[in-house]
Every structure is written in structure tokens, then in C-alpha cells.
Amino acid sequence: MSSCSEEEEITYGVSEPEIDQNTGSSDNYVKDILNEKSYDINKFFVGAALNTNQLNSYVENIFLKEFNYSTVENSAKQTIVHPEPGVWKWDRLDSYLGFIEKNNITSRIHGPVGPQSSKWAKNDSRTGQELMENMSEYMTELAKKINLINSVKWMDVVNETITTSGQWHGEREGDDKWENPWKQIGMNEDGVPLYICKAFELADENAKNIKLIFNQHGGMEVAMWNKVKETVLYLIEKGYRVDGLGWQGHLRDDKKLSLNKNSLEYLSGLIDWTHQNGLEFHVTEIDYAINEDPPTINSLYRQSHGYANILKVLISKKDNGVVTYSSWGVTDKTNEHKFLFTEDFQPKPAILKIRETLDSESMDLVYLD
């Protein structure tokens, strides 16, 4: 779960030398390929997340050359924006919103109500009423703010509400663990957490211009996705607006998923279910962790096909409904090798394979597990 931590901040320099990214089988950047090929750019989006510390840096330069679709990494989350009653910190989000408006970047706001919550919310002394008031204030003000921004198209309303075994993600003792304190607000008469319903209610009331996404973290666990599907259909039946389903695909080289035939077939079916129910499908976060430092040529090869296979499944669905694909980062950090460019800003096989896949419109999956 640490890949989403708001504590992981890094400052990037602004004077790195110019780097030629145009190597590999495709000479164009992702955004150019999408415009030149048969993609409907109103239904098919490929981009990357940005940390606000990366703005006005060389990482921003790389991003602007490559993409025109983005997710704000952590700067819209409750723990940052509204960590406790009476405290508001908008500076990081405001800098991101200014960036996307200035550069005409289509964006999603990853500011969900979920485990990414403040120590105040996690404190065991909090009552359900206190939590509901804090969450409601946060969701109301965040929704109002982004509803005014033309570049913002989506909002992840709730996140990681269900465990991989299909149970509601709930609270834990103390305030230093990965937990979802909002479940303590209570359950409705149908056994659905009140905070989920309230979050969608407030988002719809205050962000009519924004599409609302039910976002989930995990692999292709059947019990988890069955519970997600059941919950999404329940919300729609009860009159709540849900526009799409999101998946956080934090892949690892030691866990079979994006190179495995059965897992990819399950993902394909999940996207079909989403479109058949009139919803959009979003890969809201994707990265691929390599357990080697430095990574071997074979690991980078596997990583490149891991990224590309997920994209190929989306390409195969592009005529059925909206699909989006967002890397959870642009450049690697020290001793981590998850993303598309190296720590010193060189293109990795992963970004080259993404370009090649888009350019060829390939749907031919590569099974290595």
C-alpha cells in the first residue's frame, strides 16, 4: 500500500540537460500517437500522475512532451487538504489546478475518501458524528473547487473500500496503520457503509460537471470485485450517480497478474461488465515494481510487457466505452524502479513499449507467467 503514501515526497531539480526521448520503434510521444492513430481522444486517455513537487521541474518537462492527461498524486486527499476540523491546506492542490489549466491537461482528481486519511481521523477517540462532519466538510469543499475547473473531468470519490477477500475495509487500533476509519460512521439498513453513500451524495450535489468514479485497489481477486460490483449496482439502484469504475493496478514482478493469461482474461471480463452497465473503466494508477537494484535486462523486459499488456486490454475495449490508463508516476526514485523513466530521466523500455503498443494498436498479449 505504500505506493500511495502522501509522505513520499521528493524535490526535483530544474536544470538537468535536455534528453532525447525519441528512441525505440516509435518516434512520437504518447499524446502525438493518440492524435495520429484511430483513437477517439474523447474516450481513450493515456497519461501519468504528477506530484506537486514535480511542477516547475524537469519532470514536468518530460510529462508535457509525453502526455496531456494527468492525475494529481496525493495533493487533493483528506489528509493533505482538511486534516482536522478548522484546518484547510489548499496550496498544493491549487498549484496543480493552475498547471493543468495553463497547459490544457485533462485531469482526474484522486482525492477520495478512503484509507489515505489524517491521523486526526484515525485517532481512536473519534466518534462517528465527528468523522461524518469532517468527511462531509472535506468532500463538499473539494467538489465545489474542482467543479469550477474546466480541465478536471473525473473524481475518484471513494477508494479502497473493500479488502481483497471481499470484506469492508475498516478501522484498526491506533493511528499509525493502514486503515479506513470512515467505516466507524456506521452502516445503513442494507449493510452498506454510510460514508460511501454520503460521499457520492455530496460529490454529486457539488460537482455536477465532474464524472464520479468508484476506485478500488487490488489485483484480480474475484471476491473483491464481486463485492465492488454489488456495491456499485446498489448505489446506482438507490439513485446515487456513479459514472465509472477505477482500478489501482500496483503490479509487482513477484506477483502474477499483468503477464498471466488468467488474470488478463479476468480483467477483460471486468471491463466488459463495466461497459455493459453503462459505466466507464479507468486504470487510475499503474506501476510495476521490480525487486532488483539495479534491475536486470530481463526484469526491465518483463516490466515493459507488464505495462503494455494492461494497455493492450484497454485498446481491445476502446470501441465499447471510455477507458483511461494512468501511470502512477513518471520517473523512478532512488532504489525504486516502478515507473517509465529512470531516476536520471532516461526513457525505460516500459515507455518505449507503451509508445510502440499505441502506435501499432496492438492487442497481442505477451504471457510470461
ABEGO torsion letter per residue (X at the ends): XAAABAABBBBBBAABBBBBABBEABABBAAAAAAABABBAAABBBBBBBBAAABGBAAAAAAAAABABBBBAAAABAAAABABBGBBBAAAAAAAAAAAAAAGBBBBBBBBBBABBBAAAABAABBAAAAAAAAAAAAAAAAAAAAABAABABBBABBGABBAAGBBBBBBBEAABBBBAAAAAEBBAAGBBAAAAAAAAAAAAABAABBBBBBBBEBABAAAAAAAAAAAAAAAAAGBBBABBBBBBBBBAABBBAABAAAAAAAAAAAAAAAAAGBBBBBABBBBBBABOBBBAAAAAAAAAAAAAAAAAAAAAAAAEBBBBBBABABBBBGBBABABBAAGBBBAAAAAAAAAAAAGBABBBBAX
